[in-house]
Every structure is written in structure tokens, then in C-alpha cells.
Amino acid sequence: MAKTAVLHLWGVSPARVPQALLLTAAWQLARRSPQAPAFGKALGTGSGMTFTLRDSDPRHWALLTVWPDAAQAQQCDSHWLVRAWDSASEERLRISMQPVSARGSWSGAAPLSPVAPGHGQTAPQHTEGLGIAAITRARVKPRHWRTFARSVPPVSTDLHAHAGPFFALGIGEAPIGLQGTFSLWRSHADIDAFAYRRQAHRNAIAQTAALNWYAEEMFARLTVTACEGTYRGATVMTP
């Protein structure tokens, strides 16, 4: 059995933004139900250009869940919170993925590690399926927030201008300090080209090593197995 991650991304009308805030807060209750996944995060979204409040998009909200296998992941659409989000939203994008590699942690866990500790499973191969999803997440140390914020714009500008990702947005559990990105790429080679050969990102990696500005960080790659729905009225194109 292979782990399956599901990203739901909902778009709401301006009038539904207060309801969206309540539904995001309701995850703390939903995660205690017997039908809840082992790991899940309710997330705000934004452009990811500066990772500040001015980037935030109050009309788009996300839920990332991780399940033991694809069959259980399919059941998440019947969860009461997902149904409530569907009723409140104007549109929905649903992306199913299988983790292929991950390093670091998220809230002290390793949810996107392709093989659970102590299990004798073989990790999935780096197949490219309908594309590759990259998820980054970091908890920035408060004393380093200003330095981190100054380093973000060059990398974000390069990411959005670079030919590699065909979809990218910022995600986070809070507008400041808990930051992440979700992006879709055509291949692992495209991710490698951005991560290791683009100068802006190389500079950021060097600063991260020198300043140690993260209290926690995670980077994962996942093979996209299904992509359904729309974002901002358009289908997310896969290779």
C-alpha cells in the first residue's frame, strides 16, 4: 500500500469569506473524529511572493490530508468538513498524490515520508505520472523573520517566472512565521534545475545554512495521480 496525499483547494465568494474562516478553524474539531486522517492541515493560501499579509488570498483555502492508501483517501470526500467546504465554495480543485521522497518534519511528524518507519515497504519510484508536486513548509524562528522576509522576493519572483512549474501558490497555517509553497512541475529534472541551478534559490540555500533561520522545515516530492476541478475558473493543466 502506498500513502496518498490529497490537496483540496476551494474558492469562495467574498460573502463566504467569514464562513471560510470558521471552516478553517473547524479543522481542530474535525481532526478528532474517527474518520479523520492521521495527518492533516487546514491552510490559507496566497501568491507566495513575499509571505506577508499582503500576499494572502482570502478567497482561496486549502486542506492537505495524508492517508494510508488510495482507497481511504477516496473516502475523505464524504467527511463532514469536506462536504461543508464543497457547499460553501464556488469551485474546487482536488489533487491526489503519492509521496516519493521527503526530508524534514511538519509539526514534529514526517507525514509525507513514502515509507512509514518500521515498515518493510519499498519506497515508490520517482515516476512522473501526471506531473510532480513539490511541497515546502517551514517554521521560521521569530528572531530571523525580517531576514527571511527580505530573502523571499527574489526566489519567489524567479519561481513564478521560471518555466519549470506550471502551477504555484503559497500555503501556510498562519500569515507570518509558518510558511510553505505548493507547486506542480512537469518532471523531477525541472525541480532540480530550479533548486540547484537557479542563482536566487542557491543564494537562499546558502543563507539558510549560514543563519539557521528555521525551527523546522520540510521538503517533499509527490507523483500526481489525479487532478480534478478548477482554480480561478481554469483547469490546472498537467503534462
C-alpha positions as CSV (number, residue, x, y, z in Angstrom):
1,M,0.0,0.0,0.0
2,A,1.2,3.5,-0.9
3,K,0.5,6.6,1.1
4,T,-1.8,9.0,-0.6
5,A,-1.9,12.7,0.0
6,V,-4.9,14.9,-1.1
7,L,-4.9,18.6,-1.5
8,H,-8.3,20.2,-1.7
9,L,-8.3,23.8,-2.8
10,W,-11.6,25.8,-2.5
11,G,-12.6,29.1,-4.0
12,V,-15.3,31.1,-2.2
13,S,-17.2,34.3,-2.9
14,P,-16.4,37.5,-1.0
15,A,-19.6,37.0,1.0
16,R,-18.5,33.5,2.1
17,V,-15.1,34.6,3.5
18,P,-16.3,34.7,7.1
19,Q,-17.7,31.1,6.7
20,A,-14.3,30.0,5.2
21,L,-12.6,31.3,8.3
22,L,-15.0,29.3,10.5
23,L,-14.5,26.2,8.4
24,T,-10.7,26.5,8.7
25,A,-11.0,26.8,12.5
26,A,-13.3,23.8,12.5
27,W,-10.5,21.5,11.4
28,Q,-9.4,21.4,15.1
29,L,-12.7,19.7,15.8
30,A,-12.8,17.6,12.6
31,R,-9.3,16.1,13.2
32,R,-10.5,14.4,16.3
33,S,-13.3,12.4,14.5
34,P,-12.8,8.7,13.8
35,Q,-12.9,9.4,10.1
36,A,-10.1,11.9,10.2
37,P,-6.7,11.2,8.6
38,A,-3.6,10.5,10.6
39,F,-2.2,13.9,9.4
40,G,-4.0,16.9,8.0
41,K,-3.6,20.7,7.9
42,A,-6.1,23.4,7.1
43,L,-4.2,26.1,5.2
44,G,-4.6,29.6,3.9
45,T,-3.2,30.5,0.5
46,G,-1.6,33.4,-1.2
47,S,0.7,34.3,-4.0
48,G,3.8,33.4,-2.1
49,M,5.7,36.4,-3.4
50,T,6.6,37.9,0.0
51,F,4.9,35.6,2.6
52,T,3.3,38.6,4.3
53,L,-0.3,39.6,4.9
54,R,-0.4,41.5,1.6
55,D,0.1,38.1,-0.3
56,S,-2.8,36.4,1.4
57,D,-5.8,35.4,-0.7
58,P,-9.0,35.3,1.5
59,R,-11.0,33.7,-1.3
60,H,-8.9,30.5,-1.6
61,W,-8.4,28.0,1.1
62,A,-6.8,24.5,1.3
63,L,-6.9,21.3,3.2
64,L,-4.0,18.8,2.9
65,T,-4.6,15.3,4.2
66,V,-2.5,12.2,4.2
67,W,-4.0,8.7,4.1
68,P,-2.5,5.1,4.4
69,D,-3.7,4.3,0.8
70,A,-5.7,5.5,-2.1
71,A,-8.9,3.7,-1.1
72,Q,-9.0,5.5,2.3
73,A,-8.1,8.8,0.7
74,Q,-11.1,8.5,-1.6
75,Q,-13.4,8.4,1.4
76,C,-12.2,11.8,2.6
77,D,-14.7,13.5,0.2
78,S,-17.5,12.1,2.4
79,H,-16.1,13.7,5.6
80,W,-18.5,16.3,7.0
81,L,-15.9,19.1,6.8
82,V,-15.1,18.5,3.2
83,R,-18.8,18.4,2.4
84,A,-19.3,21.7,4.2
85,W,-16.4,23.2,2.2
86,D,-18.0,22.0,-1.0
87,S,-21.3,23.6,-0.1
88,A,-19.7,26.9,0.8
89,S,-17.4,27.1,-2.3
90,E,-17.8,28.4,-5.8
91,E,-15.2,26.0,-7.2
92,R,-12.9,23.1,-6.0
93,L,-9.6,21.7,-7.1
94,R,-8.7,18.2,-5.9
95,I,-5.2,16.8,-6.4
96,S,-4.3,13.3,-5.4
97,M,-0.6,12.4,-4.9
98,Q,1.7,9.6,-3.8
99,P,4.9,10.7,-1.9
100,V,8.2,9.7,-3.5
101,S,10.7,11.5,-1.3
102,A,10.7,13.8,1.8
103,R,13.1,15.3,4.3
104,G,12.5,17.2,7.4
105,S,9.3,17.3,9.5
106,W,6.0,19.1,9.9
107,S,4.7,19.6,13.4
108,G,7.2,17.0,14.6
109,A,5.9,14.4,12.2
110,A,7.1,13.0,8.8
111,P,3.7,12.7,7.1
112,L,5.0,12.6,3.5
113,S,7.7,10.1,4.0
114,P,6.9,7.4,1.4
115,V,7.7,4.6,3.8
116,A,6.5,4.6,7.4
117,P,9.2,3.9,10.0
118,G,9.5,0.2,10.8
119,H,7.6,-0.9,7.7
120,G,9.3,-3.1,5.2
121,Q,7.7,-1.4,2.2
122,T,9.6,-0.4,-0.9
123,A,9.5,3.4,-1.5
124,P,7.7,4.4,-4.7
125,Q,9.9,5.1,-7.7
126,H,10.4,8.6,-9.0
127,T,7.8,8.2,-11.7
128,E,6.4,11.4,-13.1
129,G,2.7,10.4,-13.8
130,L,0.6,13.5,-14.3
131,G,3.4,15.7,-13.1
132,I,5.3,16.2,-9.8
133,A,4.1,18.1,-6.8
134,A,6.6,19.9,-4.6
135,I,5.6,20.9,-1.1
136,T,7.8,23.0,1.1
137,R,7.0,24.1,4.6
138,A,9.0,26.0,7.2
139,R,8.6,27.4,10.7
140,V,10.7,30.5,10.9
141,K,12.5,31.4,14.1
142,P,11.0,34.8,15.3
143,R,14.4,36.4,15.5
144,H,15.1,35.6,11.9
145,W,11.7,36.7,10.4
146,R,12.9,40.0,9.0
147,T,16.0,38.4,7.3
148,F,13.8,35.6,5.9
149,A,11.2,38.1,4.6
150,R,14.0,40.0,2.7
151,S,15.2,36.8,1.1
152,V,11.8,35.7,-0.2
153,P,11.0,38.1,-3.1
154,P,14.0,37.2,-5.4
155,V,13.3,33.5,-5.0
156,S,9.5,33.9,-5.5
157,T,9.9,36.1,-8.5
158,D,12.3,33.6,-10.1
159,L,9.9,30.7,-9.3
160,H,6.9,32.4,-10.9
161,A,9.0,33.5,-13.9
162,H,10.8,30.2,-14.4
163,A,9.5,27.8,-17.0
164,G,9.5,24.8,-14.6
165,P,6.3,25.0,-12.5
166,F,3.0,25.2,-14.3
167,F,1.2,25.9,-11.1
168,A,2.4,27.5,-7.9
169,L,1.0,29.2,-4.8
170,G,1.8,30.0,-1.2
171,I,0.3,27.9,1.6
172,G,0.5,28.4,5.4
173,E,-1.1,27.7,8.7
174,A,-0.6,31.4,9.6
175,P,0.1,34.6,7.7
176,I,3.5,35.0,9.4
177,G,6.1,32.5,10.6
178,L,4.5,29.3,9.2
179,Q,5.2,29.4,5.5
180,G,5.1,27.0,2.6
181,T,4.6,26.5,-1.1
182,F,2.8,24.1,-3.3
183,S,3.9,23.8,-6.9
184,L,3.3,21.4,-9.8
185,W,6.2,20.6,-12.2
186,R,6.5,18.5,-15.4
187,S,9.4,16.5,-14.1
188,H,11.9,15.9,-11.4
189,A,14.6,17.4,-13.7
190,D,12.7,20.7,-13.8
191,I,12.7,20.8,-10.0
192,D,16.4,20.0,-9.8
193,A,17.1,22.7,-12.3
194,F,15.3,25.3,-10.2
195,A,16.6,24.1,-6.8
196,Y,20.2,23.7,-7.7
197,R,21.0,25.8,-10.7
198,R,18.9,29.0,-10.3
199,Q,21.1,31.6,-8.6
200,A,18.3,33.1,-6.4
201,H,17.5,29.8,-4.9
202,R,21.1,28.8,-4.4
203,N,21.6,32.1,-2.5
204,A,18.7,31.3,-0.3
205,I,20.0,27.8,0.4
206,A,23.4,29.3,1.4
207,Q,21.7,31.8,3.7
208,T,19.6,29.0,5.3
209,A,22.8,27.0,6.1
210,A,24.6,30.1,7.4
211,L,21.9,31.7,9.5
212,N,19.9,28.6,10.6
213,W,16.7,30.6,10.4
214,Y,14.2,27.6,10.5
215,A,13.0,26.0,13.7
216,E,11.5,23.2,11.5
217,E,11.4,22.6,7.8
218,M,10.2,20.0,5.3
219,F,10.5,19.4,1.6
220,A,8.6,16.7,-0.3
221,R,8.1,15.5,-3.8
222,L,5.0,13.6,-4.8
223,T,3.7,12.0,-8.0
224,V,0.4,13.4,-9.1
225,T,-2.1,10.6,-9.7
226,A,-5.3,12.7,-10.3
227,C,-6.2,16.3,-10.7
228,E,-9.8,17.3,-10.9
229,G,-11.7,20.6,-10.8
230,T,-10.6,24.3,-11.3
231,Y,-8.7,27.1,-9.7
232,R,-9.7,30.7,-10.5
233,G,-12.0,29.3,-13.1
234,A,-9.4,27.4,-15.1
235,T,-8.3,23.8,-15.3
236,V,-4.8,23.1,-13.9
237,M,-3.0,21.6,-16.9
238,T,-0.9,18.5,-16.3
239,P,1.8,17.2,-18.7
